[in-house]
Amino acid sequence: MVETMDELLARVQNQIHRLRDLGEAMGDVRATETSPDGAITVEVDGNGALLDLSCTAAIGRLTPAEFESALVWTARAAATRAFAERGAIITTFNAEQPG
């Protein structure tokens, strides 16, 4: 329970700082994944949006279907990693929530 207006303001300011820090941490999430054969590397943000895609000369040995499959697999793996990182950030934030 809050005893004074100063304590209430301090709690609110603390929560605002925590939320700002959470937003920054979530915005900083990046994940990179490389296909098992090393042909494709994908980087995504915390929302799973593609930030970077690079391919090596090894893609020349892939059929179009193999390329598509490798690209989708790699992008999905990167997004999964980014979502897990975001989940960990949120879990930590919630665990540190003042009672």
PDB file as gemmi writes it, atoms N, CA and C in Angstrom:
CRYST1    1.000    1.000    1.000  90.00  90.00  90.00 P 1                      
ATOM      1  N   MET A   1       0.834  -1.183   0.000  1.00  0.00           N  
ATOM      2  CA  MET A   1       0.000   0.000   0.000  1.00  0.00           C  
ATOM      3  C   MET A   1       0.875   1.242   0.000  1.00  0.00           C  
ATOM      4  N   VAL A   2       0.417   2.273  -0.651  1.00  0.00           N  
ATOM      5  CA  VAL A   2       1.159   3.520  -0.764  1.00  0.00           C  
ATOM      6  C   VAL A   2       0.767   4.436   0.393  1.00  0.00           C  
ATOM      7  N   GLU A   3       1.763   4.943   1.067  1.00  0.00           N  
ATOM      8  CA  GLU A   3       1.533   5.798   2.235  1.00  0.00           C  
ATOM      9  C   GLU A   3       1.395   7.272   1.867  1.00  0.00           C  
ATOM     10  N   THR A   4       2.217   7.735   0.926  1.00  0.00           N  
ATOM     11  CA  THR A   4       2.223   9.158   0.601  1.00  0.00           C  
ATOM     12  C   THR A   4       2.186   9.359  -0.905  1.00  0.00           C  
ATOM     13  N   MET A   5       1.907  10.569  -1.307  1.00  0.00           N  
ATOM     14  CA  MET A   5       1.902  10.911  -2.725  1.00  0.00           C  
ATOM     15  C   MET A   5       3.305  10.739  -3.307  1.00  0.00           C  
ATOM     16  N   ASP A   6       4.344  11.063  -2.548  1.00  0.00           N  
ATOM     17  CA  ASP A   6       5.717  10.892  -3.029  1.00  0.00           C  
ATOM     18  C   ASP A   6       6.012   9.422  -3.314  1.00  0.00           C  
ATOM     19  N   GLU A   7       5.532   8.535  -2.446  1.00  0.00           N  
ATOM     20  CA  GLU A   7       5.734   7.103  -2.680  1.00  0.00           C  
ATOM     21  C   GLU A   7       4.984   6.641  -3.926  1.00  0.00           C  
ATOM     22  N   LEU A   8       3.784   7.150  -4.106  1.00  0.00           N  
ATOM     23  CA  LEU A   8       3.005   6.805  -5.286  1.00  0.00           C  
ATOM     24  C   LEU A   8       3.717   7.271  -6.554  1.00  0.00           C  
ATOM     25  N   LEU A   9       4.198   8.490  -6.551  1.00  0.00           N  
ATOM     26  CA  LEU A   9       4.925   9.013  -7.717  1.00  0.00           C  
ATOM     27  C   LEU A   9       6.182   8.203  -7.990  1.00  0.00           C  
ATOM     28  N   ALA A  10       6.885   7.828  -6.952  1.00  0.00           N  
ATOM     29  CA  ALA A  10       8.105   7.027  -7.122  1.00  0.00           C  
ATOM     30  C   ALA A  10       7.766   5.674  -7.743  1.00  0.00           C  
ATOM     31  N   ARG A  11       6.685   5.051  -7.287  1.00  0.00           N  
ATOM     32  CA  ARG A  11       6.270   3.760  -7.858  1.00  0.00           C  
ATOM     33  C   ARG A  11       5.892   3.899  -9.323  1.00  0.00           C  
ATOM     34  N   VAL A  12       5.147   4.932  -9.639  1.00  0.00           N  
ATOM     35  CA  VAL A  12       4.726   5.147 -11.031  1.00  0.00           C  
ATOM     36  C   VAL A  12       5.941   5.396 -11.920  1.00  0.00           C  
ATOM     37  N   GLN A  13       6.862   6.226 -11.459  1.00  0.00           N  
ATOM     38  CA  GLN A  13       8.063   6.505 -12.248  1.00  0.00           C  
ATOM     39  C   GLN A  13       8.889   5.234 -12.438  1.00  0.00           C  
ATOM     40  N   ASN A  14       8.979   4.423 -11.409  1.00  0.00           N  
ATOM     41  CA  ASN A  14       9.707   3.159 -11.520  1.00  0.00           C  
ATOM     42  C   ASN A  14       9.053   2.262 -12.568  1.00  0.00           C  
ATOM     43  N   GLN A  15       7.740   2.180 -12.563  1.00  0.00           N  
ATOM     44  CA  GLN A  15       7.028   1.360 -13.544  1.00  0.00           C  
ATOM     45  C   GLN A  15       7.231   1.895 -14.966  1.00  0.00           C  
ATOM     46  N   ILE A  16       7.219   3.200 -15.098  1.00  0.00           N  
ATOM     47  CA  ILE A  16       7.451   3.801 -16.422  1.00  0.00           C  
ATOM     48  C   ILE A  16       8.853   3.445 -16.923  1.00  0.00           C  
ATOM     49  N   HIS A  17       9.836   3.526 -16.060  1.00  0.00           N  
ATOM     50  CA  HIS A  17      11.211   3.169 -16.452  1.00  0.00           C  
ATOM     51  C   HIS A  17      11.306   1.685 -16.815  1.00  0.00           C  
ATOM     52  N   ARG A  18      10.646   0.849 -16.040  1.00  0.00           N  
ATOM     53  CA  ARG A  18      10.662  -0.591 -16.328  1.00  0.00           C  
ATOM     54  C   ARG A  18      10.018  -0.877 -17.678  1.00  0.00           C  
ATOM     55  N   LEU A  19       8.890  -0.225 -17.949  1.00  0.00           N  
ATOM     56  CA  LEU A  19       8.221  -0.431 -19.233  1.00  0.00           C  
ATOM     57  C   LEU A  19       9.059   0.083 -20.397  1.00  0.00           C  
ATOM     58  N   ARG A  20       9.724   1.204 -20.196  1.00  0.00           N  
ATOM     59  CA  ARG A  20      10.607   1.739 -21.237  1.00  0.00           C  
ATOM     60  C   ARG A  20      11.757   0.762 -21.499  1.00  0.00           C  
ATOM     61  N   ASP A  21      12.337   0.238 -20.414  1.00  0.00           N  
ATOM     62  CA  ASP A  21      13.418  -0.742 -20.561  1.00  0.00           C  
ATOM     63  C   ASP A  21      12.930  -2.006 -21.273  1.00  0.00           C  
ATOM     64  N   LEU A  22      11.711  -2.442 -20.939  1.00  0.00           N  
ATOM     65  CA  LEU A  22      11.137  -3.609 -21.601  1.00  0.00           C  
ATOM     66  C   LEU A  22      10.984  -3.339 -23.095  1.00  0.00           C  
ATOM     67  N   GLY A  23      10.455  -2.183 -23.436  1.00  0.00           N  
ATOM     68  CA  GLY A  23      10.279  -1.834 -24.843  1.00  0.00           C  
ATOM     69  C   GLY A  23      11.598  -1.800 -25.597  1.00  0.00           C  
ATOM     70  N   GLU A  24      12.616  -1.256 -24.966  1.00  0.00           N  
ATOM     71  CA  GLU A  24      13.939  -1.206 -25.605  1.00  0.00           C  
ATOM     72  C   GLU A  24      14.510  -2.605 -25.783  1.00  0.00           C  
ATOM     73  N   ALA A  25      14.374  -3.436 -24.752  1.00  0.00           N  
ATOM     74  CA  ALA A  25      14.889  -4.804 -24.838  1.00  0.00           C  
ATOM     75  C   ALA A  25      14.170  -5.581 -25.941  1.00  0.00           C  
ATOM     76  N   MET A  26      12.863  -5.401 -26.026  1.00  0.00           N  
ATOM     77  CA  MET A  26      12.104  -6.092 -27.062  1.00  0.00           C  
ATOM     78  C   MET A  26      12.510  -5.593 -28.457  1.00  0.00           C  
ATOM     79  N   GLY A  27      12.761  -4.300 -28.572  1.00  0.00           N  
ATOM     80  CA  GLY A  27      13.170  -3.735 -29.849  1.00  0.00           C  
ATOM     81  C   GLY A  27      14.568  -4.140 -30.278  1.00  0.00           C  
ATOM     82  N   ASP A  28      15.381  -4.544 -29.314  1.00  0.00           N  
ATOM     83  CA  ASP A  28      16.755  -4.944 -29.617  1.00  0.00           C  
ATOM     84  C   ASP A  28      16.892  -6.412 -30.011  1.00  0.00           C  
ATOM     85  N   VAL A  29      15.813  -7.174 -29.930  1.00  0.00           N  
ATOM     86  CA  VAL A  29      15.891  -8.608 -30.226  1.00  0.00           C  
ATOM     87  C   VAL A  29      16.217  -8.810 -31.701  1.00  0.00           C  
ATOM     88  N   ARG A  30      17.217  -9.625 -31.929  1.00  0.00           N  
ATOM     89  CA  ARG A  30      17.623 -10.039 -33.279  1.00  0.00           C  
ATOM     90  C   ARG A  30      18.012 -11.507 -33.190  1.00  0.00           C  
ATOM     91  N   ALA A  31      17.728 -12.253 -34.225  1.00  0.00           N  
ATOM     92  CA  ALA A  31      18.132 -13.657 -34.267  1.00  0.00           C  
ATOM     93  C   ALA A  31      18.625 -13.979 -35.666  1.00  0.00           C  
ATOM     94  N   THR A  32      19.688 -14.755 -35.705  1.00  0.00           N  
ATOM     95  CA  THR A  32      20.277 -15.173 -36.974  1.00  0.00           C  
ATOM     96  C   THR A  32      20.333 -16.693 -37.004  1.00  0.00           C  
ATOM     97  N   GLU A  33      20.025 -17.236 -38.151  1.00  0.00           N  
ATOM     98  CA  GLU A  33      20.079 -18.686 -38.335  1.00  0.00           C  
ATOM     99  C   GLU A  33      20.670 -18.970 -39.704  1.00  0.00           C  
ATOM    100  N   THR A  34      21.454 -20.031 -39.773  1.00  0.00           N  
ATOM    101  CA  THR A  34      22.056 -20.468 -41.031  1.00  0.00           C  
ATOM    102  C   THR A  34      21.547 -21.865 -41.342  1.00  0.00           C  
ATOM    103  N   SER A  35      21.245 -22.103 -42.594  1.00  0.00           N  
ATOM    104  CA  SER A  35      20.756 -23.420 -43.008  1.00  0.00           C  
ATOM    105  C   SER A  35      21.826 -24.472 -42.718  1.00  0.00           C  
ATOM    106  N   PRO A  36      21.409 -25.717 -42.495  1.00  0.00           N  
ATOM    107  CA  PRO A  36      22.379 -26.767 -42.165  1.00  0.00           C  
ATOM    108  C   PRO A  36      23.519 -26.908 -43.168  1.00  0.00           C  
ATOM    109  N   ASP A  37      23.259 -26.644 -44.434  1.00  0.00           N  
ATOM    110  CA  ASP A  37      24.316 -26.752 -45.448  1.00  0.00           C  
ATOM    111  C   ASP A  37      25.135 -25.468 -45.589  1.00  0.00           C  
ATOM    112  N   GLY A  38      24.786 -24.437 -44.809  1.00  0.00           N  
ATOM    113  CA  GLY A  38      25.521 -23.175 -44.842  1.00  0.00           C  
ATOM    114  C   GLY A  38      25.214 -22.284 -46.029  1.00  0.00           C  
ATOM    115  N   ALA A  39      24.231 -22.670 -46.838  1.00  0.00           N  
ATOM    116  CA  ALA A  39      23.942 -21.916 -48.058  1.00  0.00           C  
ATOM    117  C   ALA A  39      23.176 -20.629 -47.810  1.00  0.00           C  
ATOM    118  N   ILE A  40      22.346 -20.604 -46.757  1.00  0.00           N  
ATOM    119  CA  ILE A  40      21.452 -19.467 -46.523  1.00  0.00           C  
ATOM    120  C   ILE A  40      21.581 -19.017 -45.073  1.00  0.00           C  
ATOM    121  N   THR A  41      21.683 -17.708 -44.875  1.00  0.00           N  
ATOM    122  CA  THR A  41      21.669 -17.132 -43.537  1.00  0.00           C  
ATOM    123  C   THR A  41      20.589 -16.054 -43.508  1.00  0.00           C  
ATOM    124  N   VAL A  42      19.773 -16.116 -42.450  1.00  0.00           N  
ATOM    125  CA  VAL A  42      18.648 -15.201 -42.292  1.00  0.00           C  
ATOM    126  C   VAL A  42      18.773 -14.501 -40.952  1.00  0.00           C  
ATOM    127  N   GLU A  43      18.520 -13.190 -40.940  1.00  0.00           N  
ATOM    128  CA  GLU A  43      18.437 -12.437 -39.689  1.00  0.00           C  
ATOM    129  C   GLU A  43      17.044 -11.832 -39.619  1.00  0.00           C  
ATOM    130  N   VAL A  44      16.406 -11.974 -38.434  1.00  0.00           N  
ATOM    131  CA  VAL A  44      15.069 -11.413 -38.219  1.00  0.00           C  
ATOM    132  C   VAL A  44      15.082 -10.557 -36.959  1.00  0.00           C  
ATOM    133  N   ASP A  45      14.071  -9.704 -36.845  1.00  0.00           N  
ATOM    134  CA  ASP A  45      13.906  -8.917 -35.627  1.00  0.00           C  
ATOM    135  C   ASP A  45      13.006  -9.683 -34.654  1.00  0.00           C  
ATOM    136  N   GLY A  46      12.662  -9.051 -33.560  1.00  0.00           N  
ATOM    137  CA  GLY A  46      11.862  -9.694 -32.535  1.00  0.00           C  
ATOM    138  C   GLY A  46      10.454 -10.031 -32.956  1.00  0.00           C  
ATOM    139  N   ASN A  47       9.995  -9.453 -34.055  1.00  0.00           N  
ATOM    140  CA  ASN A  47       8.676  -9.771 -34.596  1.00  0.00           C  
ATOM    141  C   ASN A  47       8.744 -10.832 -35.682  1.00  0.00           C  
ATOM    142  N   GLY A  48       9.950 -11.299 -35.963  1.00  0.00           N  
ATOM    143  CA  GLY A  48      10.133 -12.289 -37.018  1.00  0.00           C  
ATOM    144  C   GLY A  48      10.252 -11.687 -38.398  1.00  0.00           C  
ATOM    145  N   ALA A  49      10.324 -10.364 -38.483  1.00  0.00           N  
ATOM    146  CA  ALA A  49      10.450  -9.697 -39.787  1.00  0.00           C  
ATOM    147  C   ALA A  49      11.882  -9.834 -40.305  1.00  0.00           C  
ATOM    148  N   LEU A  50      11.998 -10.110 -41.564  1.00  0.00           N  
ATOM    149  CA  LEU A  50      13.294 -10.298 -42.208  1.00  0.00           C  
ATOM    150  C   LEU A  50      14.099  -9.002 -42.200  1.00  0.00           C  
ATOM    151  N   LEU A  51      15.318  -9.078 -41.677  1.00  0.00           N  
ATOM    152  CA  LEU A  51      16.230  -7.935 -41.684  1.00  0.00           C  
ATOM    153  C   LEU A  51      17.358  -8.124 -42.685  1.00  0.00           C  
ATOM    154  N   ASP A  52      17.797  -9.382 -42.826  1.00  0.00           N  
ATOM    155  CA  ASP A  52      18.923  -9.638 -43.721  1.00  0.00           C  
ATOM    156  C   ASP A  52      18.824 -11.065 -44.243  1.00  0.00           C  
ATOM    157  N   LEU A  53      19.216 -11.236 -45.479  1.00  0.00           N  
ATOM    158  CA  LEU A  53      19.245 -12.544 -46.114  1.00  0.00           C  
ATOM    159  C   LEU A  53      20.519 -12.612 -46.927  1.00  0.00           C  
ATOM    160  N   SER A  54      21.302 -13.640 -46.660  1.00  0.00           N  
ATOM    161  CA  SER A  54      22.507 -13.812 -47.469  1.00  0.00           C  
ATOM    162  C   SER A  54      22.616 -15.261 -47.913  1.00  0.00           C  
ATOM    163  N   CYS A  55      23.174 -15.422 -49.082  1.00  0.00           N  
ATOM    164  CA  CYS A  55      23.321 -16.748 -49.663  1.00  0.00           C  
ATOM    165  C   CYS A  55      24.760 -16.931 -50.118  1.00  0.00           C  
ATOM    166  N   THR A  56      25.232 -18.147 -50.005  1.00  0.00           N  
ATOM    167  CA  THR A  56      26.560 -18.467 -50.520  1.00  0.00           C  
ATOM    168  C   THR A  56      26.400 -19.090 -51.903  1.00  0.00           C  
ATOM    169  N   ALA A  57      27.512 -19.356 -52.537  1.00  0.00           N  
ATOM    170  CA  ALA A  57      27.482 -19.984 -53.858  1.00  0.00           C  
ATOM    171  C   ALA A  57      26.859 -21.373 -53.794  1.00  0.00           C  
ATOM    172  N   ALA A  58      26.742 -21.939 -52.611  1.00  0.00           N  
ATOM    173  CA  ALA A  58      26.164 -23.276 -52.446  1.00  0.00           C  
ATOM    174  C   ALA A  58      24.715 -23.343 -52.916  1.00  0.00           C  
ATOM    175  N   ILE A  59      24.028 -22.207 -53.005  1.00  0.00           N  
ATOM    176  CA  ILE A  59      22.633 -22.261 -53.475  1.00  0.00           C  
ATOM    177  C   ILE A  59      22.553 -22.697 -54.931  1.00  0.00           C  
ATOM    178  N   GLY A  60      23.653 -22.556 -55.650  1.00  0.00           N  
ATOM    179  CA  GLY A  60      23.682 -22.967 -57.055  1.00  0.00           C  
ATOM    180  C   GLY A  60      23.513 -24.465 -57.231  1.00  0.00           C  
ATOM    181  N   ARG A  61      23.755 -25.221 -56.168  1.00  0.00           N  
ATOM    182  CA  ARG A  61      23.602 -26.675 -56.232  1.00  0.00           C  
ATOM    183  C   ARG A  61      22.202 -27.128 -55.817  1.00  0.00           C  
ATOM    184  N   LEU A  62      21.352 -26.185 -55.397  1.00  0.00           N  
ATOM    185  CA  LEU A  62      20.010 -26.524 -54.937  1.00  0.00           C  
ATOM    186  C   LEU A  62      19.003 -26.394 -56.071  1.00  0.00           C  
ATOM    187  N   THR A  63      18.033 -27.273 -56.061  1.00  0.00           N  
ATOM    188  CA  THR A  63      16.915 -27.115 -56.994  1.00  0.00           C  
ATOM    189  C   THR A  63      16.058 -25.975 -56.459  1.00  0.00           C  
ATOM    190  N   PRO A  64      15.179 -25.430 -57.275  1.00  0.00           N  
ATOM    191  CA  PRO A  64      14.286 -24.386 -56.758  1.00  0.00           C  
ATOM    192  C   PRO A  64      13.490 -24.853 -55.533  1.00  0.00           C  
ATOM    193  N   ALA A  65      13.011 -26.076 -55.554  1.00  0.00           N  
ATOM    194  CA  ALA A  65      12.245 -26.595 -54.412  1.00  0.00           C  
ATOM    195  C   ALA A  65      13.131 -26.720 -53.174  1.00  0.00           C  
ATOM    196  N   GLU A  66      14.365 -27.171 -53.347  1.00  0.00           N  
ATOM    197  CA  GLU A  66      15.293 -27.284 -52.211  1.00  0.00           C  
ATOM    198  C   GLU A  66      15.634 -25.907 -51.663  1.00  0.00           C  
ATOM    199  N   PHE A  67      15.842 -24.949 -52.575  1.00  0.00           N  
ATOM    200  CA  PHE A  67      16.122 -23.582 -52.135  1.00  0.00           C  
ATOM    201  C   PHE A  67      14.961 -23.031 -51.324  1.00  0.00           C  
ATOM    202  N   GLU A  68      13.750 -23.183 -51.849  1.00  0.00           N  
ATOM    203  CA  GLU A  68      12.563 -22.701 -51.143  1.00  0.00           C  
ATOM    204  C   GLU A  68      12.445 -23.341 -49.771  1.00  0.00           C  
ATOM    205  N   SER A  69      12.621 -24.628 -49.709  1.00  0.00           N  
ATOM    206  CA  SER A  69      12.514 -25.345 -48.443  1.00  0.00           C  
ATOM    207  C   SER A  69      13.575 -24.874 -47.452  1.00  0.00           C  
ATOM    208  N   ALA A  70      14.801 -24.736 -47.920  1.00  0.00           N  
ATOM    209  CA  ALA A  70      15.886 -24.286 -47.041  1.00  0.00           C  
ATOM    210  C   ALA A  70      15.649 -22.862 -46.558  1.00  0.00           C  
ATOM    211  N   LEU A  71      15.170 -22.011 -47.431  1.00  0.00           N  
ATOM    212  CA  LEU A  71      14.900 -20.624 -47.057  1.00  0.00           C  
ATOM    213  C   LEU A  71      13.800 -20.550 -46.000  1.00  0.00           C  
ATOM    214  N   VAL A  72      12.711 -21.270 -46.238  1.00  0.00           N  
ATOM    215  CA  VAL A  72      11.604 -21.246 -45.283  1.00  0.00           C  
ATOM    216  C   VAL A  72      12.039 -21.843 -43.950  1.00  0.00           C  
ATOM    217  N   TRP A  73      12.747 -22.962 -43.974  1.00  0.00           N  
ATOM    218  CA  TRP A  73      13.215 -23.600 -42.739  1.00  0.00           C  
ATOM    219  C   TRP A  73      14.110 -22.642 -41.958  1.00  0.00           C  
ATOM    220  N   THR A  74      15.038 -22.005 -42.643  1.00  0.00           N  
ATOM    221  CA  THR A  74      15.996 -21.115 -41.984  1.00  0.00           C  
ATOM    222  C   THR A  74      15.304 -19.887 -41.408  1.00  0.00           C  
ATOM    223  N   ALA A  75      14.394 -19.306 -42.167  1.00  0.00           N  
ATOM    224  CA  ALA A  75      13.650 -18.140 -41.670  1.00  0.00           C  
ATOM    225  C   ALA A  75      12.792 -18.519 -40.467  1.00  0.00           C  
ATOM    226  N   ARG A  76      12.159 -19.674 -40.532  1.00  0.00           N  
ATOM    227  CA  ARG A  76      11.326 -20.129 -39.409  1.00  0.00           C  
ATOM    228  C   ARG A  76      12.186 -20.370 -38.167  1.00  0.00           C  
ATOM    229  N   ALA A  77      13.345 -20.963 -38.341  1.00  0.00           N  
ATOM    230  CA  ALA A  77      14.236 -21.217 -37.210  1.00  0.00           C  
ATOM    231  C   ALA A  77      14.701 -19.900 -36.573  1.00  0.00           C  
ATOM    232  N   ALA A  78      15.017 -18.922 -37.400  1.00  0.00           N  
ATOM    233  CA  ALA A  78      15.437 -17.615 -36.871  1.00  0.00           C  
ATOM    234  C   ALA A  78      14.286 -16.951 -36.117  1.00  0.00           C  
ATOM    235  N   ALA A  79      13.089 -16.995 -36.676  1.00  0.00           N  
ATOM    236  CA  ALA A  79      11.925 -16.396 -36.013  1.00  0.00           C  
ATOM    237  C   ALA A  79      11.631 -17.101 -34.697  1.00  0.00           C  
ATOM    238  N   THR A  80      11.738 -18.416 -34.685  1.00  0.00           N  
ATOM    239  CA  THR A  80      11.517 -19.179 -33.451  1.00  0.00           C  
ATOM    240  C   THR A  80      12.499 -18.751 -32.373  1.00  0.00           C  
ATOM    241  N   ARG A  81      13.737 -18.574 -32.753  1.00  0.00           N  
ATOM    242  CA  ARG A  81      14.756 -18.129 -31.800  1.00  0.00           C  
ATOM    243  C   ARG A  81      14.439 -16.715 -31.288  1.00  0.00           C  
ATOM    244  N   ALA A  82      14.018 -15.834 -32.179  1.00  0.00           N  
ATOM    245  CA  ALA A  82      13.676 -14.460 -31.774  1.00  0.00           C  
ATOM    246  C   ALA A  82      12.478 -14.459 -30.824  1.00  0.00           C  
ATOM    247  N   PHE A  83      11.475 -15.267 -31.128  1.00  0.00           N  
ATOM    248  CA  PHE A  83      10.291 -15.325 -30.264  1.00  0.00           C  
ATOM    249  C   PHE A  83      10.645 -15.892 -28.897  1.00  0.00           C  
ATOM    250  N   ALA A  84      11.545 -16.858 -28.850  1.00  0.00           N  
ATOM    251  CA  ALA A  84      11.980 -17.416 -27.564  1.00  0.00           C  
ATOM    252  C   ALA A  84      12.709 -16.362 -26.742  1.00  0.00           C  
ATOM    253  N   GLU A  85      13.525 -15.566 -27.411  1.00  0.00           N  
ATOM    254  CA  GLU A  85      14.238 -14.495 -26.708  1.00  0.00           C  
ATOM    255  C   GLU A  85      13.250 -13.466 -26.161  1.00  0.00           C  
ATOM    256  N   ARG A  86      12.267 -13.106 -26.962  1.00  0.00           N  
ATOM    257  CA  ARG A  86      11.241 -12.165 -26.478  1.00  0.00           C  
ATOM    258  C   ARG A  86      10.491 -12.757 -25.287  1.00  0.00           C  
ATOM    259  N   GLY A  87      10.175 -14.027 -25.366  1.00  0.00           N  
ATOM    260  CA  GLY A  87       9.481 -14.690 -24.259  1.00  0.00           C  
ATOM    261  C   GLY A  87      10.295 -14.655 -22.990  1.00  0.00           C  
ATOM    262  N   ALA A  88      11.600 -14.873 -23.106  1.00  0.00           N  
ATOM    263  CA  ALA A  88      12.472 -14.834 -21.934  1.00  0.00           C  
ATOM    264  C   ALA A  88      12.520 -13.425 -21.343  1.00  0.00           C  
ATOM    265  N   ILE A  89      12.535 -12.420 -22.189  1.00  0.00           N  
ATOM    266  CA  ILE A  89      12.540 -11.031 -21.708  1.00  0.00           C  
ATOM    267  C   ILE A  89      11.253 -10.742 -20.934  1.00  0.00           C  
ATOM    268  N   ILE A  90      10.133 -11.163 -21.469  1.00  0.00           N  
ATOM    269  CA  ILE A  90       8.845 -10.932 -20.807  1.00  0.00           C  
ATOM    270  C   ILE A  90       8.761 -11.712 -19.502  1.00  0.00           C  
ATOM    271  N   THR A  91       9.244 -12.947 -19.498  1.00  0.00           N  
ATOM    272  CA  THR A  91       9.230 -13.750 -18.275  1.00  0.00           C  
ATOM    273  C   THR A  91      10.055 -13.081 -17.185  1.00  0.00           C  
ATOM    274  N   THR A  92      11.217 -12.578 -17.532  1.00  0.00           N  
ATOM    275  CA  THR A  92      12.065 -11.873 -16.570  1.00  0.00           C  
ATOM    276  C   THR A  92      11.378 -10.610 -16.074  1.00  0.00           C  
ATOM    277  N   PHE A  93      10.785  -9.860 -16.973  1.00  0.00           N  
ATOM    278  CA  PHE A  93      10.066  -8.649 -16.603  1.00  0.00           C  
ATOM    279  C   PHE A  93       8.966  -8.968 -15.601  1.00  0.00           C  
ATOM    280  N   ASN A  94       8.177 -10.004 -15.887  1.00  0.00           N  
ATOM    281  CA  ASN A  94       7.072 -10.369 -14.987  1.00  0.00           C  
ATOM    282  C   ASN A  94       7.567 -10.874 -13.640  1.00  0.00           C  
ATOM    283  N   ALA A  95       8.676 -11.605 -13.649  1.00  0.00           N  
ATOM    284  CA  ALA A  95       9.221 -12.138 -12.389  1.00  0.00           C  
ATOM    285  C   ALA A  95       9.744 -11.022 -11.502  1.00  0.00           C  
ATOM    286  N   GLU A  96      10.185  -9.944 -12.092  1.00  0.00           N  
ATOM    287  CA  GLU A  96      10.730  -8.819 -11.333  1.00  0.00           C  
ATOM    288  C   GLU A  96       9.647  -7.810 -10.937  1.00  0.00           C  
ATOM    289  N   GLN A  97       8.411  -8.118 -11.292  1.00  0.00           N  
ATOM    290  CA  GLN A  97       7.297  -7.207 -10.986  1.00  0.00           C  
ATOM    291  C   GLN A  97       7.151  -7.060  -9.471  1.00  0.00           C  
ATOM    292  N   PRO A  98       7.181  -5.832  -8.989  1.00  0.00           N  
ATOM    293  CA  PRO A  98       7.007  -5.626  -7.553  1.00  0.00           C  
ATOM    294  C   PRO A  98       5.625  -6.078  -7.097  1.00  0.00           C  
ATOM    295  N   GLY A  99       5.602  -6.650  -5.908  1.00  0.00           N  
ATOM    296  CA  GLY A  99       4.346  -7.175  -5.372  1.00  0.00           C  
ATOM    297  C   GLY A  99       3.505  -6.125  -4.865  1.00  0.00           C  
TER     298      GLY A  99                                                      
END                                                                             
